[in-house]
């Protein structure tokens, strides 16, 4: 069975022949070697002091992105999961683990308490808006693995910053 690219969907349909093969045409400009691909993503980590539940969500995001080597669409939910991971980190750091306050209020609280600076507050607000857009799409949304990689790196940086004393 030949690999099938669906022009209507603008992606490759998975079949028994291609499901574990490099999704080359979609990963132009990124590392094509499996080992280097894996190492690039594995090189982005959270500090060990980050709460386990945040670590677990981060790992889920990273895993989806790593597997986008074989089929690039999972990069999108991996990237979108980064936004939810940031939300959890903010809630925990704002002492609101159950989410009684809004995400926006928790970001504001971290700023008022001096936990984050103005620049970080703006970046977290932008991430909150991206999360909202991902949760309420207006149509087709497909990120490439390069975009997802950058979001993973940004997510790690922001989370580590939130929990740095």
N, C-alpha and C positions, 0 to 999 in steps of 0.2 A: 504494500500500500504506500503510495507516494505522499509526501508531506503536502498538506493543502493549506494555501493561504486564502483566506476568505476576504475578498475585496470589500464586501458589504460591512463585515465586522471589523475590518482592518487589523486582523491578527491571524496568526496561524492556528488552525484547528489541530488539537492534539489527536494523535492516532498511535497505535501500537509501535509504529516504526520510529516516531520522532519524540516521544514523551521524555526521554532522557538524553536528548541531543541538544547541543548548543544552539540557542536561538540567535544565531549570528547576525542576520540582517537588522535586527532590532537593537543590537548592542554595539553598534558602530562607535568607535572611539573609546570603548571600555576594554579592559583586559580580556583577552580571549582564552587565556590559559586557565583551566579549572582551578589549579592550586593557587595561582596569584589572585584570581577572583575571590576565592574563599578567604585568603589572607587579608585582602583589602577590607572586607566586611568584618572579619574577626578582629582586626586591628582597632575597631571602634568599640570601646568598652565603657561601662560605668564604673565608678569607684566602688570598692567593696563595701563602703559604709552606706550605700544607697539601700533603702528598704527592699526586702525580698520580693514583695508584690510588684514593685516598680521594675526591679531587675527581670522578673518573669515576663512582664509585658514588653519590655525592651527586647528581650531575647526572641519573643514571638515576631516582633517587627523585623528584626535582623534575619531571622530564619526565612521569612517570606521573601525578603530581598535576595538572600543568597540563592534560593531556588529559582529566582527569576533568570538565572543563567540559562536554565533549560527552557523556560517559558516566561517571557518578560511580563505578562499581565500581573502576576502576584506582587510585583514591585509596588503597584498602586495600593492594595490593601495594607501592605507592609508600611508604606509611607503614611497612610491615613491612621494606622494604629500608633504611629509615633505621636500624633496629636493627642490621642486618648491617653497615652503613656505620660505625656507632659501634664495633662489634666490631673491624673492621679498623683503625680509627684507634687504638684502645686497644692492639691487638697491635703495631702499628708503633711507637707511642710507648714501649711496654714492651720494645722490642728483641726482639720475638718475631714477626717477620713471617710465619713459616711456621706459627704456631699450635701450637707444641710444648706450651705451657702452656694451661690452661683459661682461658676468658674471665674467670671469677671470680678466678683467680690473677693474671692480668695487671692487673685493676682493683686488686686488693690491692697489687700491686707498685708501681703508680703512686702509691698512697696512702703506702706505706712510704718511697718515694723522695722524697716531698714534691712530686711533680709535680701532684697534685690535692689539694684539701682534702676534709674529711670530707663536706661537703654534696655535692660533685661525685661522690665515691665512692658515696654513697647513690643519687644520680640515675643513675649508670652501672649500678649493681646493679639498679635498677628497670628500666632499658632492657634489661638482660640477661634479666630475668624476662619482660618483654614479648616479647622475641625468642623465648624458649623457648615461650611460649604461642602465638605465631604459627606456629612450626614444628611444633607438636603440638596442632592445634586439636581441640576437643571438638564442633564443629559449625559452623554458619554464622557467619561473622564478616564484617561489612561496616562499614567506617568511612566517615564522611562526609568530604567534602573539607575542612571546617573543622577536624576533628580531625587530618587529615593535614597541613594547613597549620601547625597548632601544633606538630606533631611535627617537621616540617622546620625550623622556627625553633629549636626546642629542640636538635635535632641539630647545627645549625650553631653554636649557642652552645657546646655541649659540646665539639665537635671543636676549635673555635678555642681554647677554654680548655685543652684537653689539650696543644696544641702551642705555647701561649704560654710563652715562657721567663721 
